[in-house]
Amino acid sequence: MGSQRRQLWVALVGLALGAALLHFRIHPPKGGTTYLLANLFAGLDLVAVSILFFFKSTAVWGLLLNSFLAFLGIILMADYSVDATIHGWIKVMPWQNFFGWLLQTT
């Protein structure tokens, strides 16, 4: 493994570790199925994607899995934001203060 590839792999693992720890802090696994899924996908990203990117022959599969997990996370967070707005869990409505609502939906 070349030095530049090693640095990129360490950066990938560092970002995945940060994402996994952030999801674990924001969504504790005891919070229900949705919170458990957020941690499961972050852990899958940390372990499986990092292993796939470690080898040159499986890097394309790592890219596909990483992209799929990112799209899935974006879709689930958008769905959660819309659901939270409809049910009134977010106190600011988007037509009242759009940027305040956007910050509360993460």
N, C-alpha and C positions, 0 to 999 in steps of 0.2 A: 504494500500500500504506500503510495507516494506521500510525501509530506503535505502537499496541498489537499489531497483526498482525505488524509487523516484529520486535518484541520476542519474541513467541511463536515466530516462525519461527527467530530466532537461538537461542532456547532449545532448540528441536527439533533444530537442526543441532548445537548443542553437546553435547546428550545423545547423539545418534547418533555424533558423532565420538568421544566418550568411550567408548561401547560398542564401536566399531570398534577403537580402540586397545587397550582391555582384552582383547578377543577375540584381537587379534594378539599380545598379550603372553602370554596364558594358553595359546592354541592356535596355536603357530607353524605356518604353512602347510606346512612340510616334514614335519609329524607324521603325514600320511596323509590319507585322504579325509574323515574326520570333521572333522579340524581345518581342512581346506580349505573345507568347507561352512560351518563356523562363521564364517570370515572372509568368505566369499562373501556370506552372508546379511547380515552386519553392514555390508559395503560396499554391498550393494543397498539396505539401509535408509538408509544415509548419503546415497547419490546419488539413487536413484529417489524415495524417499518425500519427501526434501527438495524435489526439483523439483516433485513433484505438489502438495505443500502450498504452494508459492510462488504458484501461480495459484488464484484463487477457484473457477474452473470445474472444476478437477481435484482439489480438496481432499478430496472424498468418496472418490475412488479412492486417494488417499494414505492416508486413514484405513483403508480396507479392506486395502490392502497392508501397512500398519504392523501392523494387528491380526493378519493372517495370519502375518506373520513372527514376531510375539511368541508366538502360539500354537505355531507350529512349533518355536521355540526352547525353549519350556517342555516340549513333548513330547519333543524330542531329548535335553534335559538329564535328564529323568526316566528315559528309556530308558537313557541312559549310566550314571546312578546305580545303577539296578537291575542292569545288566550288570556294573558294576564291583564291586558287592557280591557278586553270585553267583560271580564269578571270583576273589574274594579280593584284588582290587587295593586295596581300602580295608581297612585293618587293623582297624577297629572295626566290629563288627556292630551293627545297630540295636537288637537286644534286649539288648545289653550296656550300651551308652551311646548312647541315642538322639540327644542333642544333639551329642555328639562325632561321630557318624556323619553327622548332618545338616550340620555344618560342613565335613566333609571331602568331601561330595558337592556342595557349593556350591549 
